[in-house]
Amino acid sequence: MRLAVAQIITGADLAANLELIRDYATRAKAAGAELVVFPEAAMRAFGNSLKDIAEPLDGPWAAAVRSIAQELDITVVAGMFTPGDGGRVRNTLLVTGPGVETAYDKIHLFDAFGFAESDTVDAGTAPVTFEVNGTTFGLATCYDVRFPALFTANAKAGAQVNIVCASWGAGEGKAEQWDLLVRARALDSTTFVVACGQGDPASVGIASAGKAPTGVGHSAVISPVGAALVALGGEPELAVVDIDPAVIAEVRGQLPVLANARTF
């Protein structure tokens, strides 16, 4: 399967962000990709109001992404915001394309480093997998990458590839943690990990949005034995990679961590 990782940098303007999705999805399709992954907060970057733009999965922004996917005949994964309970939003990954329509709400909320995402975001409750042309994918968002159980749950549900979309926060050692975590989750679950983050705004001269997690780049595609097949820097970039899901059975035959795991 050929897939693409679209490391973009979004802003406050929903229409401009849609044009980024159209541009990168068009380039991914031209390169032969069947699926293109965009980062968390593709709808609107963090550091801007989210409650006022959150909309249901049948709303105009999601419909526009759906139209792009249908027009190009490609599956798109993109981060958006949907209405939650108690005036909060849900941090949602929209998946749409030929014969594919699903969504995942971020389960693990970033109540860490003195920040409480749960104040404004309503947590999801269940893992989600989907299939494209015989390959099964699991979904995760940003802070989820610190929780191996989600990735192994997706693998046990049939996922050969785990997608994690992020808008990673900057800070000392954070890029190194991201690299370590995406590799570890591939090894935990013996899946490919497609890790797509927002690019680093500083790489294109965009001023910092305070403490908002606006991205550090370093998107990657990791093999089920932890090797980087793609490793990007901080700037916006489209990466296209071929993966062979048949490798998963071979790796799990040699390294059966899912079968050997015990519950305590």
N, C-alpha and C positions, 0 to 999 in steps of 0.2 A: 504494500500500500504506500502511495506517495501522499504525504501530508505537509502542511505548511504552518510555520509559526510566525505570526504577525506581531512583532514587538513594536507597538505604536506608542505615541504619547498623546493622550487625549486632553481636552480642556473643558471649559464650561459649556461650550456651544454644542447642543445635541445634533444640529444639522451638520456642523463641521465634522463631528465625530463619525456620523453616518457616512460622510464622504470618504473619510479615512478607511472605514470598513469596506466601502465599495472599491476604492483604489487597490487596497491590499488583497482583497478577495479576487478581484479581476486579475491581478498579477499572479496570484496563487493558481488560479484556474489555467492561465496561459502557460504556467510551468508544469501543468499536468497533475496538480494536487486534487485529491478527492475530498479533502477536509482541510479547513483552515481554522486555526485557533487564535483568538484574540484575547487580550488580558482582562482581568477584573476591571470594573469601572470603565469599560469601553463606552458606555452610554454617557457618563460624565465623570470627570476626574474628581478624586477626593480633594478636599479643601474648598469645595463649593457645596451649596445647598443640595441635598438629595431628596428631601421630603416633597418638595414642590414639583419634582420631575418624575417621581416614582409612578409607574403605570402598570396595569395588568398585562399579561402575556398576549392579550388580543388588542392592546393599545397601539397607537400610531408608530411609536419608535420600533417596537418589536415587529410590527407588520412591515415596516420598511426593511429591516434586516431580513425578514422572511422573503420579501420580494427580491432582494439582492441574491439570496441563496438560490431561489427558484430560477431567476433569470440566468444565473451563471451555471446552474446545475452542479452546485458544490455544497457540502455541508459546512455550516458556520457555527462556531462556538464563541459566544461573546458575553461579557459581563454587563449586566444592567441592574436596575433597581425596581422592585415591585412593591406594592403596598403591603405592609405587615399589620400586626395587631397593636393596639394602644398608641397609634400615631407614629409608630416606627416603620422602617422600610425593611424589606428583605434584600439581601445581597445575592442576586440570582445569576446563574449562568443559563442563558438561552441557547438551546441546540436546535438548529433548524436546517433542513435540506431535503433532497429527494427521498421521500419515504421516511423521513426522520423528523420528529417533533417532540421535544421534551424539555425539561428545565430542572435545575438543581439549586436549592437554597443553601447557602453556606451554613454548616452545622456548628463549627467551633468559632466562637466570637472572640475577638482580640481584646480580652480584658487583661491586659499585661502592660508592663513598662509605664504604669501610672495612667493608662488610658482605658476607658470602658466602652467598647463598641456596643455592648448590650444596652446601653442607654438609648441608642438611636436605631439599632438594628435588631430585628426579630429573627431568632435562630431557626434554621431548618431542622428537620427531625429525621430524615431518612436518606441513605445513600441512593444514588441514581446511576444506572448504566444504560447504554444505548448501543445500537449496532449499525455499522456502515459497511455494506458489501462483505458481510461475513466476519468482520472484525468487531469485537466488543470493547467498548471504552467505559471507564469509570470517571467520575468527576470529583473535583475538589477545588477549594478556593483558598488561596493565601495561607492564613494561619492554620488551616486544615493540614498543611504539610508537616506540621509538628506532631501529628497524631497518627502513628502507623496503623492503628486499627481500622481506620477508614479505608486505607489503601488495600489492606489485606481483605477487608470485607468486600470491596469491589472485585478483587481477584477471585475470591471464593464464589462470587456471583457470576463469574465468567469473563471478567475483564482481562484482556491481554495488554491493554494500554490504559494507563491512568493519566488523565489530563489535570493539571493544576494551573489555574489562572490566578494571577496575583497583581497587586500594586504594592510591592514590598517597601517597607519603610527604610529610609536611610539611617545610617549610624555606624558607630565603630563595630567592625566585625560582622555587620549584617549581611553583606554580599557573600562573605565566606560561609556564613550559616546557611544561606539559601542554597549555595552550591552543595554543601554537605548534606542538607536535608533532602534535596531532590534525588541525589545519588542513593542515599540511605533508603528512601521509600521505594526505589526501584528494586533494591536488594531485598527489602522486607517482603515485597509482594511478588517478586520475580515477574514483573511486568516492565514494558517500556514506560517511561515517564516523559510526558510532553509538558514541559514547564514554561508557560508563557507569561512574562511579566511586562508591566509598563516600562518603557524605556526611561532613562534618567533625564529629567527635564534640563538639568544643567548641561548635558551633552549638546543641546541645541540652543543654549543661551536663555532658557526660561528660568526666571527667578524662583526661589523656593517659596512654597505655599505654607510657610510656617512649619508646624509639626505634622502636617498631613502626610500620609504615606503615598507619595506620588510616583514611586518606582525607582529602581536602581538598574534596570535592564538585566543582563545576564540570563536571558532565556536560554533554555537548553532542551535537548532531547537525549535521554539517557537510556542505555540498553538495560536489559534485565539482569546483567551482571555488573551494573554500575559504571559502565564506560560512557563517556560523552560522545555522542554521534554528532551533535551540534552544540556549540557553546558561543553565545553572542556576547558582545560588549555592552556599552551603555546606550549607544545611539539607536534610533529607529532603524529597523531592518526586517526584511522578509527572508526567512530561511526555509528551504524546501529539502525534505529528506525522505528517503525510501526506507521503510521498515518491513520486516518479514515476520508476521505473527506466528509462523510455523516454528520460529526459533524458541518460542515460549515452552512448548512441550519438551524440547530437547533440554533446555535449561532446568526445567522443573524435574526432569528425570535424573539429572546430575546433582541438583541442589534442591531437594524436596522440602523446603522450609515450611511451606503451607501444610503439607501432609504430616510433617514431623511436629508441628506446633502443639503444645499442651495448654490447657486453660487452667489457671490457678484461682 
